[in-house]
Amino acid sequence: MSSSSGRGVLEGAFGLLGVLANHPEGAGLSEVARIAGVPKATAHRLLEQLVDLGAVQRVDRRYVVGPLMSRLGESWRPRPVLRRAARSPMAMLCRMASACVTLSVLHRGEARLVAGSRGPLRELPELRPFEEFSVETAAGRLLQHTAGADPAPGVELGEWRRERADLARTGWLVAEHGTLSCVASAVRGPGGTTVATLSALVLRPTPPAGLPELVVRAAGEISRNLVVVDAGRSDTA
């Protein structure tokens, strides 16, 4: 099998898995083939191979995502080095601020969750790895600023520039959304570039006094931990 044909088979298989992921109640063969845009015979062949592997399960002539994908998903963790560097500072910030604390990165122009804890804010939904953050959040806007992006939708250029200037001056960014407010600060890698953003969300219309400083301090600790990890790699290289 050539590399190109092998890649085509993989793309086809993952395309079918993507269809099933959007149909938690399952889907029939014809429906899967139609949505995936592949011949019915091809869909059947790939689905049956995935069934044999445990990646897909057949239930009453319908296909659903299988147990293998669940096990693989549970073992996946984005940015393991960054997560390790952030674990202790995030836990401390969560306790001290009584806030939902998140760590996110910019991936293909979108803010994505790396790690997070709802803390005492059980009113919020569960945090899922690589979940997308809105650019309207402090975390999303900070990442857009550090990437030199254009203003977020609905934000005027003047406001965007003032926000960027405030970020450069204070080291944090605040976003307020009715009964919620969020503070974010940049996490920097060994080279000094922003690699992630740390944020704390509270159920208050404005952040409490001292929260921005706590977030900046925790982000700085994560940055220092990343430098230590990088130095350790250099020593063992």
C-alpha positions as a printed Julia matrix, in Angstrom:
237×3 Matrix{Float64}:
   0.0    0.0    0.0
   1.43   3.39  -1.0
   1.73   6.19   1.55
  -0.86   8.24  -0.33
  -3.43   5.43  -0.41
  -2.76   4.64   3.25
  -3.36   8.27   4.16
  -6.58   8.2    2.18
  -7.83   5.22   4.18
  -6.97   6.94   7.46
  -8.7   10.14   6.4
 -11.76   8.15   5.38
 -11.86   6.29   8.7
 -11.48   9.46  10.76
 -14.11  11.14   8.61
 -16.59   8.42   9.54
 -15.62   8.71  13.21
 -16.23  12.44  12.98
 -19.74  11.8   11.67
 -20.47   9.36  14.49
 -19.09  11.79  17.07
 -21.83  14.22  16.01
 -24.49  11.5   16.32
 -24.31  10.16  19.9
 -27.51   8.17  19.34
 -25.91   6.43  16.38
 -26.45   6.57  12.63
 -27.27   4.05   9.94
 -24.9    3.1    7.12
 -26.64   5.15   4.45
 -26.74   8.24   6.66
 -23.05   7.94   7.6
 -22.02   7.49   3.96
 -24.12  10.45   2.82
 -22.81  12.84   5.48
 -19.21  11.73   5.02
 -19.52  11.97   1.24
 -18.17   8.49   0.5
 -19.67   5.53  -1.39
 -21.86   3.28   0.71
 -19.66   0.25   0.03
 -16.57   2.16   1.19
 -18.31   3.36   4.33
 -19.44  -0.17   5.14
 -15.95  -1.6    4.67
 -14.3    1.04   6.86
 -16.98   0.91   9.54
 -16.72  -2.87   9.85
 -12.94  -2.61  10.16
 -13.4   -0.01  12.89
 -15.9   -2.3   14.62
 -13.28  -5.09  14.64
 -10.82  -2.68  16.27
 -13.29  -1.48  18.89
 -13.24   2.08  17.57
 -16.86   1.77  16.43
 -19.73  -0.26  17.86
 -22.7   -1.65  15.89
 -26.02  -1.51  17.72
 -29.28  -2.52  16.0
 -28.01  -1.7   12.5
 -26.71   1.63  13.7
 -23.13   2.64  14.34
 -21.84   4.56  17.37
 -18.39   5.54  18.59
 -16.79   2.54  20.3
 -15.04   2.03  23.65
 -11.53   2.27  22.18
 -12.06   5.92  21.27
 -13.29   6.65  24.79
 -10.14   5.15  26.31
  -7.91   7.04  23.9
  -9.76  10.27  24.59
  -9.4    9.92  28.34
  -5.65   9.43  28.01
  -5.15  12.54  25.85
  -3.89  15.68  27.54
  -2.87  18.78  25.52
   0.52  20.42  26.15
   1.78  18.06  28.92
   4.85  20.2   29.79
   2.73  23.32  30.13
   0.17  21.46  32.23
   2.84  20.2   34.62
   4.34  23.67  35.0
   0.9   25.14  35.71
  -0.56  22.5   38.05
   0.58  23.91  41.4
   0.18  27.65  40.6
  -3.31  27.04  39.22
  -4.39  25.06  42.28
  -3.12  27.81  44.57
  -4.86  30.53  42.54
  -8.12  28.56  42.56
  -8.04  28.3   46.35
  -6.98  31.88  47.07
  -9.33  33.54  44.59
 -12.33  31.16  44.93
 -12.52  31.31  41.16
 -12.75  29.19  38.05
  -9.15  29.06  36.78
  -8.19  28.2   33.22
  -5.04  27.88  31.13
  -5.46  28.33  27.4
  -3.39  28.62  24.22
  -3.88  30.04  20.75
  -4.33  27.24  18.21
  -4.93  28.16  14.57
  -6.34  31.51  15.55
  -8.64  30.16  18.27
  -8.23  30.17  22.06
  -8.28  26.58  23.32
  -8.36  25.2   26.85
  -5.28  23.3   28.07
  -6.27  22.85  31.71
  -8.83  24.25  34.1
 -10.81  23.9   37.28
 -14.27  25.27  38.08
 -13.24  25.55  41.73
 -16.27  26.48  43.84
 -18.24  27.72  40.81
 -20.35  24.63  40.2
 -22.85  26.75  38.29
 -20.44  26.66  35.34
 -20.36  23.75  32.88
 -17.61  21.13  32.98
 -14.32  22.21  31.41
 -13.17  19.98  28.57
  -9.61  19.8   27.14
  -9.16  21.84  23.96
 -12.56  23.45  24.34
 -12.79  26.7   22.4
 -12.86  30.02  24.26
 -14.75  33.0   22.91
 -12.6   35.95  21.83
 -14.87  38.02  24.07
 -13.35  36.47  27.21
 -10.28  38.02  28.81
  -8.29  34.88  27.97
  -9.33  34.95  24.33
  -8.69  38.65  23.9
  -5.29  38.5   25.58
  -4.16  35.74  23.23
  -5.43  37.72  20.25
  -3.52  40.78  21.46
  -0.25  38.93  21.95
  -0.6   37.45  18.47
  -1.01  40.96  17.05
  -4.46  40.1   15.72
  -7.02  42.54  14.39
  -9.8   43.75  16.7
 -12.27  41.12  17.81
 -15.71  41.27  16.13
 -17.72  44.18  17.47
 -14.69  45.92  19.03
 -13.65  49.29  17.64
 -10.03  49.84  16.67
  -9.58  52.62  19.24
 -10.85  50.44  22.07
  -8.65  47.56  20.88
  -5.56  49.78  20.94
  -6.38  51.15  24.41
  -6.87  47.63  25.68
  -3.5   46.58  24.27
  -1.81  49.58  25.88
  -3.42  48.78  29.25
  -2.25  45.19  28.94
   1.32  46.3   28.29
   1.19  48.64  31.29
  -0.48  46.4   33.9
   0.23  42.84  32.72
  -3.41  41.82  32.91
  -6.66  42.12  31.0
 -10.21  42.31  32.41
 -13.44  41.36  30.67
 -16.87  41.85  32.25
 -20.04  40.07  31.13
 -23.05  40.99  33.25
 -22.76  38.94  36.44
 -19.38  37.46  35.41
 -15.93  38.97  35.25
 -12.62  37.49  34.15
  -8.98  38.49  34.64
  -6.22  37.09  32.42
  -2.43  37.36  32.34
   0.18  36.02  29.93
   2.35  32.96  30.56
   5.73  33.29  28.88
   8.09  30.62  27.65
  11.88  30.55  28.13
  12.34  32.91  25.18
   9.99  35.5   26.65
   7.21  34.99  24.13
   3.63  34.42  25.26
   2.83  30.69  25.11
  -0.46  30.65  27.04
  -2.81  32.74  29.12
  -3.94  32.15  32.68
  -7.35  33.44  33.68
  -9.62  33.55  36.72
 -13.39  33.82  36.35
 -15.61  34.97  39.22
 -19.37  35.34  39.62
 -19.21  39.08  40.15
 -19.88  41.95  37.74
 -16.4   43.35  38.49
 -13.32  41.47  39.72
 -12.57  41.78  43.44
  -9.64  43.9   44.6
  -6.39  42.0   44.45
  -7.51  39.39  41.89
  -5.47  40.83  38.99
  -2.3   40.75  41.1
  -2.99  37.12  42.11
  -3.43  36.11  38.47
  -0.25  37.91  37.38
   1.7   36.28  40.22
   0.46  32.79  39.32
   1.19  33.35  35.62
   4.7   34.44  36.54
   5.22  31.29  38.58
   4.14  29.13  35.65
   6.57  31.03  33.42
   9.41  30.39  35.86
   8.5   26.7   36.02
   8.75  26.51  32.24
  12.23  28.04  32.36
  13.28  25.39  34.91
  11.93  22.62  32.7
  13.73  24.03  29.67
  17.0   24.26  31.63
  16.59  20.65  32.75
  16.17  19.55  29.15
  19.34  21.4   28.17
  21.31  19.71  30.94
  20.26  16.25  29.83
  20.55  16.9   26.09
